[in-house]
Structures are given as structure tokens and as C-alpha cells.
Amino acid sequence: MAQVQYLVVGGHRIAISHLDEILQDAAGAEIKDERACRLELLRLAKIHNYVPVDAEGAYADALFSELRARNGKTHG
């Protein structure tokens, strides 16, 4: 069973399955465009997690923020 980690998504603490894998795969894709990176993170998250359509933007924001935090980036 995959380890579950938590992210704050739209102000709610949400369990995300395969979070490390999602972030590693997105980082490995070396996507330079922020919008494309957010879409890839969302696509990867949906493989192992239910993402409500009306929360996709919040999930993309949370995943992108976590990716940047883990890569030591605070801006740009």
C-alpha cells in the first residue's frame, strides 16, 4: 500500500497517495513552463487520487507549491 502524505488544498488538509512519486515524476520531466508543470502534476495526481473537477485548480496550486518547496525555490 502506498504511503499517504498530506497537503493543504484549498484550505483543507487532504491525503495524497503517491505524493513523492508524483513530485519526482514531474521534476524529472523538466518542464520549464509553469502552466504545463501544473497540468502535469494534476495529471499525475489523478492516477492515484480522486480529484474533484471543481478543486483541480487548488490541487494544482498545492502540488506546484510543494514541488517548489522541495526543490528549494521560493519564487520565479
Secondary structure in CASP SS format (residue, H / E / C, confidence):
PFRMAT SS
TARGET T0000
AUTHOR 0000-0000-0000
METHOD secondary structure of the structure
MODEL  1
M C 1.00
A C 1.00
Q C 1.00
V E 1.00
Q E 1.00
Y E 1.00
L E 1.00
V E 1.00
V E 1.00
G C 1.00
G C 1.00
H E 1.00
R E 1.00
I E 1.00
A E 1.00
I E 1.00
S E 1.00
H C 1.00
L H 1.00
D H 1.00
E H 1.00
I H 1.00
L H 1.00
Q H 1.00
D H 1.00
A H 1.00
A H 1.00
G H 1.00
A C 1.00
E C 1.00
I C 1.00
K C 1.00
D C 1.00
E H 1.00
R H 1.00
A H 1.00
C H 1.00
R H 1.00
L H 1.00
E H 1.00
L H 1.00
L H 1.00
R H 1.00
L H 1.00
A H 1.00
K H 1.00
I H 1.00
H H 1.00
N C 1.00
Y C 1.00
V C 1.00
P C 1.00
V H 1.00
D H 1.00
A H 1.00
E H 1.00
G H 1.00
A H 1.00
Y H 1.00
A H 1.00
D H 1.00
A H 1.00
L H 1.00
F H 1.00
S H 1.00
E H 1.00
L H 1.00
R H 1.00
A H 1.00
R H 1.00
N C 1.00
G C 1.00
K C 1.00
T C 1.00
H C 1.00
G C 1.00
END
